[in-house]
Amino acid sequence: MTPNHQFFHQYLQISRLFTKKLNEQLHQYGLFHSQWSIVYFLKTKGPSTLVEIGEYLNVEKPTITRTVQRLSEGGFIQQVPGKDRREKRIQLTKEGEEVYAACRETITEFEFKVMDGISEQEKGAVFQTLTKICVNLEK
């Protein structure tokens, strides 16, 4: 196996395991990673369209639509009027804001555990590497 093969294999393994463990953390709030990603986006970016959410998460619109529907059914998000009557924007509800705060606390604690024993220098190097890979993927 080449170093590139090993790198991407390890990356995919970590990604799957991280998502699995994150889902375990989110279970108590009735959320999955995909739903948390949208809640997080709306909290940090504000009311947004399905297209904006999909572009940010690199997920196709039908997938975003289904996930948004589940979040709406859970009472975490709602549609609000946009600048144009045809534009549908999504925002967090009061319950969505509350679940964000609770999840953020749980996830922050989880992230600290995951990063235990990793220096700031190591984190910086990995972040730089992942950023460069992302740029290369977008070419």
C-alpha positions, -999 to +999 in steps of 0.1 A: +000+000+000+013+034-009+014+062+017-015+079-002-035+047+000-028+044+037-036+080+044-070+079+027-078+045+041-071+058+076-090+090+069-121+071+059-119+048+089-116+078+112-144+096+095-168+066+099-158+059+135-161+096+144-196+098+128-206+066+146-194+078+180-209+113+174-243+097+166-241+079+200-236+113+216-265+128+197-289+099+203-301+114+236-313+145+217-330+125+190-306+136+164-281+121+139-249+136+126-266+147+093-293+166+113-268+181+137-248+194+107-279+214+096-287+226+131-251+237+134-251+255+100-284+273+108-270+284+142-238+297+128-250+311+094-286+321+103-318+315+082-308+298+049-323+282+018-320+244+011-296+252-017-273+272+006-273+244+032-267+218+005-238+237-010-222+242+024-225+206+033-218+193-002-250+173-001-276+171-028-309+188-024-332+157-021-310+145+009-312+180+025-349+181+019-355+148+037-333+158+066-349+192+069-383+175+069-373+153+098-360+183+117-392+202+110-413+172+123-391+173+154-399+209+160-363+220+156-367+242+125-393+262+107-398+279+073-397+316+072-404+340+044-374+351+023-367+383+004-387+368-025-420+351-018-408+320-038-377+317-016-381+294+014-357+300+042-352+277+071-343+288+107-341+272+141-371+273+164-368+280+201-366+243+206-339+241+179-319+268+197-322+248+230-312+215+214-282+233+197-270+246+231-274+211+248-257+193+218-229+219+216-220+212+252-221+174+247-201+176+215-175+200+229-168+175+257-167+147+231-143+166+209-120+173+238-119+135+246-112+127+210-083+152+208-067+141+241-030+139+238-028+157+205-007+189+206-018+222+192+011+218+167-002+184+156-037+198+152-025+227+132-005+204+108-036+181+103-058+211+097-034+225+071-032+192+054-070+187+053-075+223+040-050+217+011-068+184+003-101+202+002-087+229-021-073+201-044-107+183-044-124+215-055-101+220-085 
